[in-house]
Amino acid sequence: MENQLKLIGGRIEETRKVLEISVEEMAKVTGVTPEEYLAHERGDVDHSFTFIYHCAERFGVDTSAL
C-alpha cells in the first residue's frame, strides 16, 4: 500500500510541475495546507478520493490517470 501511495503522489507531483501549478494553488484546490499537500505528493499520507478528484479536476484529467 505504501508503494501505491508514493506512485500516486509522484504522478500528482509530476503533473502539477508539468502544468506549472504552484503547491499553494493545489493546496487551496484540495482544501489542505501546503504542508499537507506536499505530504500527499511524497506519499506520506493516504489520499482520499476527494483529494484525488480535486487534483484530477484541476489538472483536466480523469481520476484514473492519477
Summary of the structure (lengths in Angstrom):
residues: 66
radius of gyration: 10.3
end to end distance: 15.2
largest distance: 28.5
contacts: 173
relative contact order: 0.22
helix: 73%
strand: 0%
